């Protein structure tokens, strides 16, 4: 089945032979093998990851998904505990029925959850105790700027504390604490990451003292905390006289698995005796335990578990698919990049990792087969790799040749190094880009994307100046362009889930529109026959930004051209060359706002030869709505007055069709346009529904509108310009160049009476606020205003007192996602709205609460001077560090306390275990 028409003139056809190593007793294979027919998705659509049991009529999803660790399911040798999976199936499978579409279940397996998400605890303890099942990871330093050569960078202090150049231990600087009567001085470093299951780790620091005389009430305390809880006290010492440099060390192996705060405290009582402590060369080294995936000791025990898993669930009808657990978070990468050197030193190579992934894939294939046939959809999580991008080409080809599907766990609205498969790319990178495995194998095996709110949720959308669901909309179009069967939605907050688990219809109505296209095909006898074919007009945007302000200013084989669903727009048709534009005036990067370009930009970027770059793509008149994030227009100035469209020949070709052509356009100006199609009697202009004319006259409303054309004599035999099926002609009825057309989406739907109409699944009436293709979109009254730079503060910092005598104070700030981990709410970092913030007295009793606004802001005003504690009630999928802030509020001060939040999920996109 053709999934994507390849317009490129030159497509290399190769047969790639990949020799399996001795780990896989399957011989060699090529991607030209003819495997059995892969299991067919029975419930394609959106799958929501986590424990919330949401109503499919409200959220328009087809199922729920959860990840399970090997340790949970196989707690002892020969012992299996399936209650977690069985319980999830019992709760989250809903059978279809009258008025209820039902939902199915997907599961994934993980054996290692990365340095900071549980690590090797996902492996059963009894397996870790066996020889050659684990290796030590890389020893790394968890403390930043421990020698204070960068002054207080990465540190927070409570006075009296200062950097000193007097007699440091090493280098030129150290940190002095205390020395003032009746004070408590502190030095803190937040976000000290201590992995789970340490093989080795030590806290160390050098310290010296300057004291008037020893005092039992003057004290040095050194602690490691997790939130407000003390994990371990490294030092608690009083009666200190003046002493020279000494080193303190503490074994951290018993104190692993913490997102920690390192705190030094010097207490001086109110008498004349004073104590100063100088700190230098602070370090906390950590070395985690990681799996030795490639060793037979690991593989044999894992295979025993996989066979039992398959025997139990391969015929489980409620289970739609199983995600193969290969490496970290179940994906095809073994460890965090920091631990690569340790695996290399232990003998793992790129080829060895390919063999290991293939071995595990074969285990799953065998376990979930019966009578020689695969009984359950399996998905290889095949986006990341160990050392070379070519690895994913090889283990994806191995999987697809065995009917195993491909899941790419990272969906954005755009991407760099995304597609080489359909182009004449250099052989060294061909078939190795991010989407290539789905493009290459999606015709014959199931495919999926997984995505997260930090990729295409409300916060990243705000950075582009449009609506909260704009990037979600284009991300879904991106996935549909690849004709995937499933989109897996990880995390709950900041997109489709609102307060009290209510749907956010800006997102769920997109899901409603897109659901019938997921898993759709071109077989008219199939229950998943596509409702229509369409094309969304766009091009690659540069700079390309990912999470926060992680942006790339170059293009390397990006996602070019339109998003096409078996309807194609051809720029090489005569008079059909279009221009790409955007409403985005500036992409917010770490270096400030950058005016975007569209296409293959800048000059010299890697991609198909002679692909255009549209510099200065911003059109200030375009409204800031999702349809105009990227758009194409005709170019009458260069005699390119038309857009040419060709439907896939497997959908329509050389018969007499009744069809509906829908065009979503920007209603700008008062000029006219027409649709001309290939009819049974030759080229013919169509009439808009409800009109006797063969043209549309625009009304200059500034909105996006959709017009429908009904035809009953279409032939669609590629007889229009450029061997296409129909065109949009931007000229008026007399052929005059009266103005350009800006087109967002074109849809072609067969309505032949001899084609049965599929019975739709029950759905609730969508909100009228979302109009993907069929109603006008209101013009916004103004563009969004950039979020002002917040006060960059980690600890509670008082501002100047107002004029006059004040008797009260206030505490306020913003809740935000600390994307770069620097402890400050930087420009471009997402703000968290609807977060409950608790204000407590010094005893811990809640005295007031506040809810953050859409900009993350909160404020407690008119507070009596006292010691307060401020703590956020963390939203789903985030944790706060610190979990609580202690503020000594004095009269007349406004204390800024910004609340740092961090997502549980790391950049290598693990499946979310913490679903709620």
N, C-alpha and C positions, 0 to 999 in steps of 0.2 A: 504494500500500500504506500502510495506517495504521501509523505507527511509534509514536505516542504519543497516547493519547486525551486530548483537551482538554476538561476539565470546566468551564472558565470559561464563564459565560453569554454573555459578549459578546466576540466575536473579530472584529476589524476585518479585512475583506477588501479588499485594495487591489491595484492593478496599478501597480508602480513602474517608470516609464520612466527609464532612465539613458542619457543621450546620450554615446556614445563621442566622444572628441576626435579631432583629425586624426591622432593617432598610430596609432589603430586604424581601419583601413579596413574596418569591419564594420557601419557604420550603427548606428542605435539599436536597443535591444532592451528587453524587459521580462522579468520573472521568470515571466511566464505563457507564454512561448514553449514549444513542445513540441519539445524536442531529441530527437535519436536516443536510443535506449536506451544508457545509459552502460555501459562495460565492467563486467562482474560480477566481484567478487572470487572467485578460485578457491581461495585459501588464506587465509581470514580467520583472525585470531587475534593472538597476541602476537608482536612482532618485536623481537629483541634487537639493540641498536645497538652496533656495535664490531667488533673484529677477532677476538675469541674465537669459536672454532668449537665451540659447545656442543651436546651430544646432546639432540635434541628429546624423546626418551623420558624424560630426566631433568628437563628444564626446561619441558616442555609448551608449547613455543612453535612457531609455524608458519613462522618464517623469521628471517633476519638482515638487518640494515640498516646501510648505511654511506653517509657523505657524501663527496663528491668536489669538489674545487675546479675552477673553470674553468681556472685556471692549469696545473694538473696535466694536464688532458685536452687542452689547446689551447696547447702551449708556443710555437708560432710561427705566423705568419700562414699559413693554409692547411695547417698541420701539426697532426695529431691523434694523440694517444697514448692508446689505449684499453686499454693493458695493465693499468692499475690496476682498472678495472671488470671486465675479462675475468678477471683473476686472482681477484677476489673472487667472481665467479659460479662459477668452476671449483672453488673451495674450499668455498664456503658453500651452494651448492645441493646438496641431497641428494634423490635421487629416491625416491619412496615405493616400498615393497616389503613382502613378508611380514615382519611384526614390526617394521616401520620406517615411521612416518608421513611421513618426509621433511620437507624444509623448502625454502622458496623465498627469494628475495632481493628486497629493496627498496633503492633508491638515492635520494639527494637531491643536488642541485647547489647550491653556494654560490659567490658572486662577491665577497663581502665579509664578513669575520669579526670585525667590531667593533673598537673601539679597542685592546683588549688581548689579542686572540686571533689575531693575524696580520693583521688589517686588510685593506688593499687588496692584500696579497700573494696573495689568492685570485684577483685579476684577473691575467691574463697580463701580463708585463712589456711585451710588444710592444704591447698595447692601452693600457697606462698611458702609453706614450711618445707616443701620438697626441693631438693637440689636442682639447680639450673632452671628454675621457673621464673626467677627475677634476677635483675642486675642492679647495681647502684646507679642512680642517675648522675647528672653533673653537679658538682659542688658549686654553688653560686652564693653571692652576697645579697642578703635581703635588706640591709640598711643602706640608705643613700647618704652620701656626703658625711660619712662617719668620721672624717678627719677635719671637718669644718673649714677646709680650704676654700669652699664656696660660701663661707659665712653661714647663714642660717637657712640656706636653701634646703628644702625637704624637712626642716625642723620647725616646731612651734615652741614658744617659751612663755612663761609667766614670770614677770620680773620679781626680784632682780636676777637678770641673766644677760650675759653679753659675751661676744667673741673677744678673746684676748690673744695678744701676740707675746705675752710674757711667759717664758719658760714652757712652751708647748712640749708635748712628748715627742711628736713626730711632725715633720712639716713646719709650717710657720704660724699655725693658729690652733687654738683650743677653745673650749667653752667654759666660762666661769659662772657658777651658780651660787646664790646666797651672799652672805657677808653683811646683811642689814638686819638689825634687831626686829623682832616681831613680824617676820615675813615667811612666806612659803614660796620658794622658787622652784619652777619646774621646767624641765626640758623634755619634749615629747616628739616622737616620730610615729605618725599614723601609717596605716597601710603597709605594715611589715608582714609580708606573706610567708607563712610557715607551712610547707606542704604537709599533707597527711602521710603517714608511714615513712618517717625519716629513716634512712640508713645511717646518717651521721648529721650532726649539727651542733654548733656551739655559739653561745652568746659570749662576747668578750669585749672588754673596754679597759682603758687605763685611767687611773684617777689619782689625784693628789689633793691634799687639804692645806688650808691656811686657817689657823684658829687662834683666837686670843688665849684661850685655855680650854682644856677638855670640859664639856658641859653635858650632863646626862639628858638634857632636854633639847639639845641641838643634834640633828639627826640627818643621815644620808639614807635614802631608800631608793632602790632600783627594782623596777617591776616590769613584768610582761603582762599586758592585759588583753582581754578579748571583750570589747565593749566596756562595761563597767566591772566585769569580773576579773579578778586577779588570777592569772594562770599560774605564775610562779614569781616568788620574790627572790631576786638574785642577791640582794644585799639590804640589810636593815641594821644600821650601826650608829651608835651614839658615843659620847665621851671621846671624840676624835680630837687629837692635837694636830699640830702641823706635821705633816708627813710627806715624803717624796713620792715619786711615781710608783704605783703598784698596778699590777694587772689582775683583773677578776675574770674568771671564765666559768661558764655554766653549761652543762650538757643539756641540749634541748631535745634529744631524742624522746624522752618521756613526755614532752610538752608539744607535740606536733599538732598539725591541722588547726591553725588559727589565722584569722585575718587580724593581726595583732597591733597593739600600740606599745611602744617601748617608752617607759616613763622614768626619768630621773627626778627625784625630789630632794631638796635641801630645806630643812626646817630650822629656823632660828627663833628661840623664844624671845621674851621682851627684855632680858637683862643685857648687861654690857658685853658679855661674852658673845663673840660672833664666829660663825663657821662659814668659810667659803670652800667649795669643792670645784676643782678644775677637771673636766672630762675631755678625753681625746681618744682617737683611734677606736671608735665604736664599731663593732661588727657583729653580724649574726649570719653565720654560714649555714646553709641547708643543702642536704643531698637526699632526694627522695628515692624510694624503691620504685622501680618500673618493671613491667613485665618483660620477660625474655621470650617474646612471641614466637621466635623462629626455632626455639629449641624443642626437640621431641618431647622433653619432659613436660613442657607447657602444652604442646599441641595434642599429645595423646589424651591428657586429662580434659582438655577443652572439647575434644572430639567426642569423648564419652558423654559429656553433658549435651552436646548438640544432638547426638543421636536420640537421647531420651526426650529432648525437647521436640524434635521432629515427630517421633513416634506418638507423642501425646497430642500434638496440635496440627498435624498435616491435614487431617480431615475435619477440622473444626470449622463448621460453616459460618460461625459468627465472626471469625477472624479473617479479615480481608488480606492483610499482608504482614510479612515479618521482615524487619530490617536486620541485615547481617551485622554481627558485632565483630569487626575486623581489628581495629586499633583503638586509639583514644576516642572516647565518646561513641564508640561503635564505627567510626569512620576510617578511611584508608590512610591514616597518618598514625605512626606509632606513639609519639610523645610530643610534648611542647618542643619548640625549636631549641630551647635552652638545653634540653637533654639529648639532642642529636649527637654531640661529641661523645657522650657516654656509650650510646648504642654503636657508634662507629668503632670506638675502642674495643667494644665487646665482640665485634666481628660482623655486625649487620651492614650489608651493602644495599645499594639500590636494587640490584637484581635479587638479592636475598629477600628484600621486602616484597617485591612483586611475587616471588614464589610463596612467601608466607600468606599473603592475601589470597592468592589463588588456591592454596591448600585449604584455607578456611572456607572459601567459597564452595569448593568441592565438598567439604564436610556438610555444609548446609544443604547443598543440592542433593546429596545422597540421603540425608536425614529426612527431607521433606518430599522424597519421591516414593512412589509405591508402584510396583509392577512396571518399573522402567519409566514412569511418567511423573513429572513434577506436579505435586498436588496443591501446592500453595504458592502464591506470589511471594518471591523473595526479592529484596532490594539491597544492592550493594551501595553503601554510602560513599560514593566514589569521587567527591570533589577534591579533597586535599591529597598530598603525597608526602613522601619522606625526603628525598633528595632531588629528584628530577621530575619535571612535569610529564615526561614520557611514561612515567609509571602508571598514571591513570589511564592512558591510552591502552596499555598492555593488560592491566587487570580488569578494565571495563570490557575489552574484547573477549577476554577469557570468560567473564561472567555471562555476557550476552550469548556467546556460543553455547552456553549451558542453560539458556532460557531464563537466566537471572536478570531482574530488572536493575535500573540505574537510578539512584537518587542523588540529586545535587543539593546539599544542605546549605544553601546560601543564595537567596533570591533578592536581587535589587531591581530597581527600575532600569538599570543600565549596568555595564560592566566593561572593564578592560581585560585584555587577553582572554576573550570570550569565545571567538569563533574562527577557526581556520578550516574546518572540514569542507565547506562549500567553495573554498577559494584555492587559488594556485599558490599556497603558502610554501615557504621553504620546507624541504623534507624533514629537517631537524625539529621542526615544531608542528608540522601538520598532524592533526588529530590529537593534539596534546592540550588544547586550550580548555577553558572552564566548562563551556557548554558542548564541546565536541562529542563527548560520549553519548549525550542525549540525542544530538543531531544524527550521529552515525547509527545508533542502535534503536532509536525510538520507534522505527517501523515494525519491529518484531518483538520487543520486550516492553513491559510496563516501565514507565518513567515518572519521576516525581521531583518537585522542588520542596525545600523547607525554607521558611523565612521567619523573621522576628520583627518586633515592633521597632527595634533600634535601626533596622534596615529600611523599612518602608512604612513606619507608623506615623503618628501625628507629629512628633517632634522633628524628625528629619524632613517631613514635608514642609514644616514652617520655614525651614531655611531656604526654601525656593520661592517663598512669597505667595503661595496659593492656599488651597484648602487643606484640611487635615488629612484627607484621604487621597490626595493627588498622587503621591508616590506609590501608595498601595494599588491604585487603579493602574498605573503604568507598569508596576511590578507584575500584576496579574496578567496584563496584556503580554508582557515579556514571556511569562510562562506559557501562555496559550500559543504564542508564536512558535514555541518548541513542541506543541501538541502533547503536553504531558497529561498523565492520568490523574495525578494527585498534587495538591498543594497543601503542605503541612504547616500549620500556624503555631509557632512556639511562642510562649509568653502570653499574658493576658492584658496587661495594662498598656495604655497609650495608643490603643487602636480600636478594635471591634467591641471590646467589653467595657460597658459603662458601669456606673454605680449600681450596687445591688444586683450585679450580674445581668443587667439589661443590655440589649444590643445597641451599638452605636450605628445608626442606620446609614450614615455616610459610608461605612465600611460594609455592613452586611447586605446592603442593596447591590453593591458591586459583586459580592459573592453570589447573590441571587441571579444576577445577569450572567455571570461567568460559569456557574455550575453546570449548565447543560453542555458547555463546550469542553469541559475537562473529560478526557477519555472518549471524546467524540471521534467518529470515523466517517468514511465515505461509502459505507455499505448501506444502501437504502433498506435492506431487510434487517438491519441491526437495531436493537433497542437504544443504541447510543449513536444513531445516525445524527450527524450535525444539524442543528436547527437552521443554519445559514453559513455562508462564508463571508469574510470581511477583511478589511485592511485598515489599520490605524496608522496615520501618517506621522512620521517622526524621523529623527536620526540621532546618532550618538552625540551626547553632550560632553564638552570638555571645558573646564576641568571636571574630572570624575571624582566625586566624593563618596566615601563610604560612611563608616561610623564616626560621628562627630565631625571634626575637620581633617580627617585623614584623606587627603586629596592627591590626585595625580594630575600633573600638568601636561602629560604626554598621552598619546593614544597608541596602543599596541594591539592590533587585531581586535578592535572593540565590537560591540553590537551595533552594526551599521544597518542602514536601510530602515524600512517600515517594520512594524509588527504585523505579520500577515497570517491569516487563518484561511488558507486555500483560496484567497483572492489576492492578486498581485498587481501592484502598480509599477509600470515600467517607464523609467526616465529616458530610455533610449528609443522610445517611439517618436516618430517624426512630430515636431512641434510640441513635444511632451516633457521637456526638461523642466523640473520644478525647483523651487527654492525653499530651503528649510528655515524656519524662524521659531522664536520662543518669546514668551512674555517675561522670562527671567532676565532681570537687568544685571544682576551680579550673583555669582555663586560664592557663598561665604566659605572661605578657606582659612587655614591657619595663618596665611599672609594677608588676610583681609578679603574684601570683595573683588572678584575677578569677573570681567565681562565674559559670558560664555560664547563659545563657538559650537557649531553643529557639523557633524560629518567627521572626516578623518583629518583631525587638526592636532597640533600645528603642522606646518610644512615639515616633511621628513619623517612623519609618524609611520609606524609599521602597519601595513594593511594592503588590500588589493590595489594594484597599479591604477593610477589615474582617478582614484575615487575623490570626489570633490570635498573641499573644506569651505564651510560657510562662516567666514569671519563676520564679526559684528552682527550676529544672528538676532540680537534683541530688537523686537518691534515694540516700541513704547505704547502703541495704540491697542495692542492685544490685551484682552482682559486677563486678570490673574486667576484663571480657572484651570482645571485639570486638562480640558481639551486643548489648551494653548501652552502647556508645558513644552510641547514640541508640536509643530504643525508644518504643513507644506502649502505653498501657493503656486499658482501659475505665474508666468513671467512674460507678460505681453510685450514688454520693452525689448525683448530679444526674440519676439515672434513665437514664443513657447506659450501658446494660449490654451492648451488642453492638458488633461491628465488621462492616461490610458490604463485600463484595467482588464485583467485576464483572469477568469475563473479556472480553477483546476479542471482539467478535462475529465477527471473521474467524477466531478460534480455535475457539470453540464458540458455537452459537446454535440453539436450538429443534430439536434432534434428540435421539435416544436415545443417550446416551454412557456408556461405561464410563470411569471416571476415578479418579484418586488425588489426594486433597487432603492435603497435608502441612503441619503447623503446628509451627513452632519457637517455644517459649514458655519463660518463666522459671518454673521449678517452685518457686513461693513460696506457702506456705500449703497448706491441705488441702482447699480448696474444689473445686468441679467446674465444668466448662464443656462445651459441646456445639457441634457443627457442624450447622447446618440448611441444606439446599440445595433448589434448585428441581428437583423430580423430575417424571417424566411424569404422576404422579398428584397433584401439588401439593407444598407445602412438607413436607419430611421430614427427620428427624434421622438422621445417619449414624452407623454403628458404627465405633469404632476397630478397626483390624486386630487380630484375636486376641481380641476382646471380644464378649460378648453384650449389653453395655449400649450405650446411645446417649450416654454421657458419659465424660469423662476425670476421674478423681479425682487431684488433685495430691498429691505425697508430701513436699513441703516440703524437698527436697534442696538448694535454693539453686542448682541447676545449670540450664543450658539443655538442654531435651529436645525431641525431635521425635516427634510422634505422627502416624500415617498413617490416613486414612479412605478405604476403597475403596467406591465406589458404582457400580452397574451400570444405574441407571435415571435418570440425570441428564438434565435437559432444558436447563438453563441459558438460559432465555428471558427473563431480566431480570424475573422475577416475585417476587423477594424484596424486603424493605423498601428503598426508595430506588431501585427498578428495578435491582436487583443480582441476582447469581446464587447466592450463598450467604453465610451469616453465621456468625460465632463468637458464641455466646450465653454470657455469663459467669455466667448463673444455673444453679442446679442443675436436676435433672430435674423438680422440682416448681415451677419458676419462682421460687424464692426467691433473693434477693440475698445470696449467701453469700460473695462476695469478688471482687475485680477480677482481670483477666487481663492480663499483660504479654506482648505478642507481638512477636517479632523478624522472622520471615519466614513467609510463606504461599506455598505452591507448588501449582499445579494442573497435573496431567499427564494427558493423554488416553491411554488404553490400549485404545482401540477395536480390535477384532480386524481390522477392514477397513482400518486405517491401517498401512502397512508400517513396521517398525522399522528405522531407518537403521543400517547397519553402522558401529560405532564405529571410530575410528582406533586403532591399537595404542598402548597406554599401559602404563607400569609401575605396579605396585600402589602406591597412595599410602600415605603414613604415616598411621597411625590418629590422629595428634595433631590433625589439622585436620578440623573437622566443620562445613562451611558450612550445611548444612540438615538433616542426617539422623541425628545422634547426640548424646547429652548432652555438654555441655561442663563440665568440672570447675570447681568453685568455687575460686578462688585462696585460699591461706591468708592472704594479706595483700596490701594494695595496695602499689604501688611507692613507695619512699622518694625524695623529690626529691634530685637531685644537689647536694651542698653546694657553696657558692661556692668556687671555686678561688682560689689565690693570684694576684692580678692582677699579673703581672710579665712583662716582655718580656725583660730581660737576666737573666743568672744572678745571683741575689741570695742571699747567705749569711744564714742565721738565727743566732741567738745560740748560742754554744758551751755544751754542757752542763757541769754542775758536775764538777770533777775535770780531770785532764789527759788529753786525748784524743790519740790518735796517728793516727786515720783520719777520713775524712769520707764523705759520700754525695752523690749527684746524683740527683734525681728530679723528677717533675712529671707533667703530663698532655699527651696529644696531643689536639688539639681543632680544630674548624672555626671559624675566626675570622670569623664571619658579618658582624660590624659593622666589621671591619678596624681595630680599635683596639689589637691586639696583646696582648689579655688574654683569658683564658678566662672570659667572663662567664656568669652564670647563664642557662641556656636554650640556650647554644651547644652543638652536638653534640660529644660526646666520641668519639674514634676508638679502638675496640678492635682487637686483633689486629694492631697496627702494630709492626713490628720496629724497635727503637732500637739503634743501634750506638754503643758507647763506644770511642773511639780514643785512642791516646797522641798526644803532640804531633807525632810524625812521620807520623801518619795511619794507623798500623797498628791494626786492630781488636783490642781486648783483651777485650771482653765484649759480649754482646748481651742484650737484654731484649724481651719482648713485652708490649704494653700490655693491661691487663685491660679488662673491659667498660665501665668508667668512664673509660677512656683513660689510666689511671695506669701509671707505670713507676718503677723505683728501682734504682740501683746502690749497694750498701752496702759498707762496710768497704774503702773505697778509700784507698790510700796517697796522701798529699799530692803533687800534681804538676799539670801542665797537661794537661787532657783536652779532647777534641773529642767532642761529642755530635751525632749526626745521625740523623733518622728515615729509614727506607726507605719512601718515600711510597706509600700505597695507590693503586690505580687511580683515575683521575679527580681526583686532588688533587696539589698541589705544595706543598712546604714552603718558607716564607720566614721566617727564614733557613734555608738548607739545612743549615747546621752552626753549632754554638755552641761557642765556646772558653771554657773555664772554668779559672780558676786556683784549684784546690782546696787549701785549707789545713786543717790538722788541727783536728778538732772542729767543722767546719761542715757543715751540710746545705744544699746549694745547690738551689734550686728553678729548674728550667729547663723552662718550658712550651713545647710544640712547636706552633707555629701552622701550620695547613693551610688551603688555599684551593681551592675547586673550580675547575676550568678553565671551567666554564660560568657565564655571567652571567645576570642576571635575565631577559633577553629570550629565554631558553630556546632556545639554538641546538641544532641537531643535533650530537651528539658526534662529532667527528672523531677524538678521542683515545680510541678505544675499547679500547686495550690493546696 
